[in-house]
Amino acid sequence: MAKNYTRYVCQECGKTSPRHMGRCPSCDNWDTMVEEVIERGPKSKTKTRSYSGPRSVPRPIKEISSKGEDRISLQMEEFSRVLGGGIVPGSIILVGGDPGIGKSTILLQIALELSEDSSVLYVSGEESERQIKMRALRLHQDQNGKRIPLPEHLYLLTETDIEAILGHAEDIEPTILIVDSIQTSHIPNLESSAGSVSQVRESASHLREYAKTTATSVFLIGHVTKAGKIAGPRVLEHIVDTVLYLEGDRYQAYRLLRSVKNRYGATSEVGVFEMQSRGLLEVTNPSEAFLAERMVNAPGSAIVVTMEGTRPILVEIQGLTNPTSFGNPRRTPNGIDFNRLLLTAAVLGRRAGINLSEQDIFVNVVGGLKISEPAADLAVAVAVASSVKDVPVKADTILVGEVGLSGELRMVSRLAERLKEAAKLGFQTAIVPRRLRKGDVSYPKGIEIIEARSLNQALKHALIT
């Protein structure tokens, strides 16, 4: 008989080690190595393995039907677009986000909507059935605040045992199964505690097998670490079909549902929601919402069209400079990458002749949005320059372009779609990089296009003189 052995597994990244270490050599986190006992079964004396039970049968590709099952449509169009057009039957979807951001709220809203026509099983390991019902009564209201009767086909269950959850699911046969959360679920046969690497991995694998065999769509709520990643092993994100992140500042109203992985749709797709008393309400026109409180003709304000997935969104970027009181000036970005801000400040000082060596620079993306693409470089540079010179940017102008180290402007992707969105909202002028090749972009009508080759040229056209 083979003996059991002990190993240590990092609860952050899943790194295994035969001995205990205070610091994980893979993710550099302290005190994350937890002991696990692995049971070894008897070794087989024969080299060949015999399989018992039903076996899968290989089929010729021509005999396999290519007709896909219809997606489950949702009235919440923002959630539907992030999934790629609806919920795919038999898919398993992981929803992550910071505590209190609204993960349980939005999935309970989905459960209330879908249970009008089909059965939904909502399983919680963190709240009682009474607490969930109280939240459902608050969410299930019309626009006038009148309470709507709760649906009959929404089943609530407080359970953390995966085997018991699957047993109840086989009895109810729901169309949608929601597990809140995967870190509180456990399998009794494993000796490790709930939330450990082995428990999270095996629990997700059992739920995936159930989803694929019964064509039931499964939603998993996942906690996140301090770094903003899904807690548990990285293999958890490989097990599921779709990974969604609910982002945003918990002290602000807007929330962004971002698709990081999607086997049935586009990745990096974004849905915009606003947190209200009736839950998360979708924002059908996020550009108009982000610009609603904009102060026109204020120095340090510039408008950029950023691409979130396949959707163009107009966002206000604010720049503020102030003479520093210390030896080293501060560079404080909020919503953009810190290194991109340093690059932009260096180009402004070296190529545009704007001295920032004694200026503190603060850059903010209004609405809590985070921009990672370089298309916002030009808007950031113009906003900072506008604040330094105390000269406002033209109110009806948008700026799109990447700024190079030589001060040149470089073309960005999907420029035509960005300009169409700007023209739809009434902007009259767009400052973009100059086309060096014919046929690169077909500009839309209704908006004046100013092509600039360098940052200096863009500043002359953007700032009010």
HELIX and SHEET records of a PDB file:
HELIX    1   1 ILE A   61  GLU A   63  5                                   3    
HELIX    2   2 GLU A   77  LEU A   83  1                                   7    
HELIX    3   3 LYS A  103  LEU A  114  1                                  12    
HELIX    4   4 GLU A  129  LEU A  139  1                                  11    
HELIX    5   5 ILE A  162  ILE A  172  1                                  11    
HELIX    6   6 VAL A  197  THR A  214  1                                  18    
HELIX    7   7 VAL A  235  ILE A  239  1                                   5    
HELIX    8   8 PRO A  286  PHE A  290  1                                   5    
HELIX    9   9 PHE A  338  ARG A  350  1                                  13    
HELIX   10  10 PRO A  374  ALA A  376  5                                   3    
HELIX   11  11 ASP A  377  LYS A  389  1                                  13    
HELIX   12  12 LEU A  415  LYS A  424  1                                  10    
HELIX   13  13 LEU A  455  ALA A  462  1                                   8    
SHEET    1   A 3 THR A  16  SER A  17  0                                        
SHEET    2   A 3 TYR A   5  CYS A  10 -1                                        
SHEET    3   A 3 MET A  33  ILE A  38 -1                                        
SHEET    1   B 9 LEU A 154  THR A 158  0                                        
SHEET    2   B 9 VAL A 120  SER A 124  1                                        
SHEET    3   B 9 ILE A 176  ASP A 180  1                                        
SHEET    4   B 9 SER A 217  GLY A 222  1                                        
SHEET    5   B 9 ILE A  92  GLY A  97  1                                        
SHEET    6   B 9 THR A 242  GLU A 247  1                                        
SHEET    7   B 9 TYR A 254  ASN A 262 -1                                        
SHEET    8   B 9 VAL A 270  GLN A 276 -1                                        
SHEET    9   B 9 GLY A 279  GLU A 282 -1                                        
SHEET    1   C 4 SER A 301  GLU A 308  0                                        
SHEET    2   C 4 ARG A 311  PRO A 323 -1                                        
SHEET    3   C 4 GLN A 359  VAL A 365 -1                                        
SHEET    4   C 4 ARG A 331  ASN A 334  1                                        
SHEET    1   D 3 THR A 397  LEU A 399  0                                        
SHEET    2   D 3 THR A 429  PRO A 433  1                                        
SHEET    3   D 3 GLU A 448  ALA A 452  1                                        
SHEET    1   E 2 GLU A 402  VAL A 403  0                                        
SHEET    2   E 2 LEU A 409  ARG A 410 -1                                        
END                                                                             
